[in-house]
Amino acid sequence: MTYPGNKWIKGHNISYFKHGLIDHKLYRVWAGMKTRCYNPKAEYYKDYGGRGIRVCIRWQKSFISFYNWAVKNSYKEGLTIDREDNDGNYHPNNCRFVTCRINNLNKRIYKNNTSGYIGVCFHKNINKYMAQIKVKGKNKYLGYYKTPKKAANARKIYIIKNKLKGYSI
């Protein structure tokens, strides 16, 4: 298996022999990023590399560079890496470590979403757009609106008023 800027021996990056951290959880995070972005046979490649998501050159070439950034930027066991801009690359200015719950809130709009807004869907039977948000595992319905923009704005106002962190607006 070959990835840009790295040589692989029996599935392990040569840099393993330099840093000895192949068993560290951050090594698996780093390897996972590269696999999702550069291996067309990977399970989630279509959602990452297939959409043009890449890993910055510095991290691509050096696990130690990624490791040092992670340690300086709030990495703790149990957190996952998250791209703040879901359409952006894995890069120090676009990544953070968050809980799984926060990571799940930062998703792109699904292909079948016709409104163009997160948390907004059209109801044919009443000919209006409904705004909703999931808070603590429960759906909260925010009302029906004539336009998708008004429904999205209601969701945005709810997020701001309730000081909800990590939600995409």
Secondary structure as the mmCIF struct_conf table of DSSP 4:
data_model
#
loop_
_struct_conf.conf_type_id
_struct_conf.id
_struct_conf.beg_label_comp_id
_struct_conf.beg_label_asym_id
_struct_conf.beg_label_seq_id
_struct_conf.end_label_comp_id
_struct_conf.end_label_asym_id
_struct_conf.end_label_seq_id
STRN STRN1 TYR A 3 TYR A 3
TURN_TY1_P TURN_TY1_P1 PRO A 4 GLY A 5
STRN STRN2 ASN A 6 ASN A 6
STRN STRN3 TRP A 8 ILE A 9
TURN_TY1_P TURN_TY1_P2 LYS A 10 GLY A 11
STRN STRN4 HIS A 12 ASN A 13
TURN_TY1_P TURN_TY1_P3 ILE A 14 SER A 15
HELX_RH_AL_P HELX_RH_AL_P1 TYR A 16 HIS A 19
TURN_TY1_P TURN_TY1_P4 ILE A 22 ASP A 23
BEND BEND1 HIS A 24 HIS A 24
HELX_RH_AL_P HELX_RH_AL_P2 LYS A 25 TYR A 38
TURN_TY1_P TURN_TY1_P5 PRO A 40 LYS A 41
BEND BEND2 ALA A 42 ALA A 42
TURN_TY1_P TURN_TY1_P6 GLU A 43 TYR A 44
HELX_RH_3T_P HELX_RH_3T_P1 TYR A 45 ASP A 47
TURN_TY1_P TURN_TY1_P7 TYR A 48 TYR A 48
HELX_RH_3T_P HELX_RH_3T_P2 GLY A 49 ARG A 51
TURN_TY1_P TURN_TY1_P8 GLY A 52 GLY A 52
STRN STRN5 VAL A 55 VAL A 55
HELX_RH_AL_P HELX_RH_AL_P3 ILE A 57 LYS A 61
HELX_RH_AL_P HELX_RH_AL_P4 PHE A 63 LYS A 72
TURN_TY1_P TURN_TY1_P9 ASN A 73 SER A 74
TURN_TY1_P TURN_TY1_P10 GLU A 77 GLY A 78
STRN STRN6 THR A 80 ARG A 83
BEND BEND3 GLU A 84 ASP A 85
TURN_TY1_P TURN_TY1_P11 ASN A 86 ASP A 87
BEND BEND4 GLY A 88 GLY A 88
STRN STRN7 TYR A 90 TYR A 90
TURN_TY1_P TURN_TY1_P12 PRO A 92 ASN A 94
STRN STRN8 CYS A 95 VAL A 98
HELX_RH_AL_P HELX_RH_AL_P5 CYS A 100 LEU A 105
BEND BEND5 ASN A 106 ASN A 106
HELX_LH_PP_P HELX_LH_PP_P1 ARG A 108 TYR A 110
TURN_TY1_P TURN_TY1_P13 LYS A 111 ASN A 112
BEND BEND6 THR A 114 TYR A 117
TURN_TY1_P TURN_TY1_P14 ILE A 118 GLY A 119
STRN STRN9 VAL A 120 HIS A 123
TURN_TY1_P TURN_TY1_P15 LYS A 124 ASN A 127
STRN STRN10 LYS A 128 VAL A 135
TURN_TY1_P TURN_TY1_P16 LYS A 136 GLY A 137
STRN STRN11 LYS A 138 TYR A 145
BEND BEND7 LYS A 146 THR A 147
HELX_RH_AL_P HELX_RH_AL_P6 PRO A 148 LYS A 161
TURN_TY1_P TURN_TY1_P17 ASN A 162 LYS A 163
BEND BEND8 LYS A 165 GLY A 166
#
